[in-house]
Amino acid sequence: MFNNVGTVDRIIRLILATALAYFGLLIYGGSALGIGLTIVAAVLAISALAGSCLLYGLFGINTRNPQQN
């Protein structure tokens, strides 16, 4: 799969993943909501670190600057 997540998008995803992981693990830890938040945080973090998003690929969205390598 090709990279389709730009730098700003990656930073926003990492910030959101950190916040969701905090709430999921420390605030709602052990509950169904906490587990759900932690899973969403993990998906966001993985897509940010990999630079690729499956949903963006399905919908043809590309936030990556064409000049980025």
C-alpha positions in Angstrom: 0.0 0.0 0.0 1.3 3.5 -0.8 1.7 6.4 1.6 -1.4 8.7 1.5 -1.1 10.5 4.9 0.6 13.8 5.0 2.8 15.3 7.7 0.1 17.5 9.3 -2.4 14.6 9.2 0.2 12.3 10.9 0.9 14.8 13.7 -2.9 15.2 14.3 -3.4 11.4 14.4 -0.5 11.0 16.9 -1.9 13.7 19.2 -5.4 12.2 19.0 -4.0 8.7 19.6 -2.1 9.9 22.6 -5.2 11.5 24.1 -7.5 8.5 23.3 -4.9 6.1 24.8 -4.7 8.2 28.0 -8.5 8.2 28.4 -8.8 4.6 27.4 -6.1 3.3 29.7 -6.1 5.6 32.7 -9.6 7.2 32.9 -11.9 4.4 31.6 -9.4 1.5 32.1 -11.0 -2.0 32.0 -14.4 -0.9 30.8 -15.8 -1.5 27.3 -15.4 2.2 26.6 -11.8 2.1 27.7 -11.0 -0.9 25.5 -12.7 0.8 22.5 -10.8 4.0 23.0 -7.5 2.1 23.3 -8.2 0.2 20.0 -9.0 3.4 18.1 -5.9 5.0 19.6 -3.8 2.0 18.3 -5.3 2.2 14.8 -4.6 5.9 14.6 -1.0 5.5 15.9 -0.3 2.7 13.5 -1.7 4.6 10.5 0.3 7.7 11.5 3.6 5.9 11.9 3.1 3.9 8.7 1.9 6.9 6.7 -0.8 5.0 5.1 -4.6 4.8 5.8 -6.8 2.1 4.5 -10.0 4.2 4.5 -8.2 7.0 2.7 -7.2 4.5 0.1 -10.8 3.2 -0.3 -12.1 6.7 -0.8 -9.2 8.0 -2.9 -8.2 10.6 -0.4 -4.5 11.7 -0.3 -3.3 14.3 2.2 0.4 13.7 1.3 2.2 16.4 -0.6 3.2 15.0 -4.0 6.7 16.5 -3.5 7.3 14.4 -0.4 9.4 11.2 -0.9 
